[in-house]
């Protein structure tokens, strides 16, 4: 199966829309999801994705902004939405702002669902990447795949 589709399906089971998923990952509220935020939040969700799947998806959505690798809301929504998404900038901004105002509830619900998710038999901790993929290494230092 396609890793992006697998991640979309996992998000759909925990969030009402892709904007809520983005807000969950944007821990500091700066409208960008850094590698560290993505890694730590993926760990909390106990998503059923493999190391290879995660690397595949992360390579699609991470972009360099200065010295930092991150994901902006448009790229996150474009790649990971499992529902129709707004195409106009103003509508996208309103959807994100609405989700941001509900962040506490979004995070609580997602973490509660993760608690109810049984850990798979194979608990894979990601700590080492092939040398040809250094741009996602910082992300994977923070992810413990379940």
N, C-alpha and C positions, 0 to 999 in steps of 0.2 A: 504494500500500500504506500501511497504518496505521504511522506512525512508531514508536509504542510497540511494535508487533509486530516491526518491523524491529530495534529495539534489543534486544528480548527474544531474537530469533533470533541476533543477534550475540553477546550474552552467553552464550547456550546453547552456542555453538561454542567458548567460551574458559573457561567455568566449569562445575563440576558442579552447582551450584545457585545460587539468587539470594543466599544468605547469603555464599557465597564472593565473589560479585560485590560485595556491599556491603563486605566486609572489604577488598577490593582498593581500593575508592574511599575508604574511611575511613583515610586515611594516618596521621593522628595518634592513632587508636585511641580517640577520645572518643565513639563511638557516634552520631556525626552526620557527614554528608558535606556539607561546605561547597561553595559555588560554586567556590572555587579548587581544592579537591580534585577535584571532579567534572571541571572543565576540564582540569587537568593529567593526570589519569588517562585521560580519554577520548582525549587526544592520544597517550598512550603506546600505547593499544590499537589504533590505526589502524582504528577501526571505520568501516564503510561507511555512514555517515549524512550527510545534507546539513545545512547550516546551518538550513534551515527545519524539518527533522525534529527536530533537537536542541532548537531553541527550543520546539517543540510539546511535547516530552516534559518538558523542564525546567519549563515552566510548570505541568505537572500535578503534579509531585512536590516542588517547592521550597516551603518554608514559612518565614515569618519567625520567628526566635527572638531576641528582643531586637533588636540591631542587625545580626544576621547572617541571611542566607538560607541554609537548609540542608535536608537530607533526613534524617528519622529512619529507623531500620531498618524499622519497620512500614510506613511509606508506600512506601519503596523496594521492599520485598517485595510489597506489595499491588499496586503498579503494574507492576513489572518481572518478576515471577516467571513462568517458562515451565513450571512444574511445580506440583503441589499443594503448598500451604504450610501450616504449622501455624496453626491458628486460635486456640489458647490461648496466652496470654502466656508462661507458663513454658516451653512447648515451643519457642516462638520464641526466647526468651532462650538456651536450651541450644543450639539450632542455630547461633545467632550466636557464642556462646562457643566452640563446637567449631571453627567456621570461623576465629575469631580466633587460636586456638592453632596453626593451620596457615598463618597469613598468609604467612610467608616462601616456602613452597612454592607457594602460590596465586599470589603476585606473580611468582615466577620462571617458572612455567608460562605465565601469561598474557603476560608480556613475550616469552618465547621464541616463542610462537605469533604475536605481533605482528611479531616480526622476520622470520618466515617469510611474512608477508603482503605480497604485492607492493603497492607504492604505485600507486594508480589514476593514470590519465593526467592527470586534472584535480586538481591539488593546490590546494585552496581554503583560504586562510587567513582565519579569521573575526576581524575586528577592529572592524567597524561594525555596529550594529543600528539598525533603524528606531526613531525616537524614542518610539513608543508601547509599547516593550517594555524600559524601563530596568531592570526588576527582574532581568533575566538578563544584562545587559551585563557585570558583573564576571566571570561565568562564561566568557563567550565571549572575553574578553581573553586567557584562558589556553588556549584551544582552537585547534589548527591542524587543520582537517578535512582528511582525506585522501580 
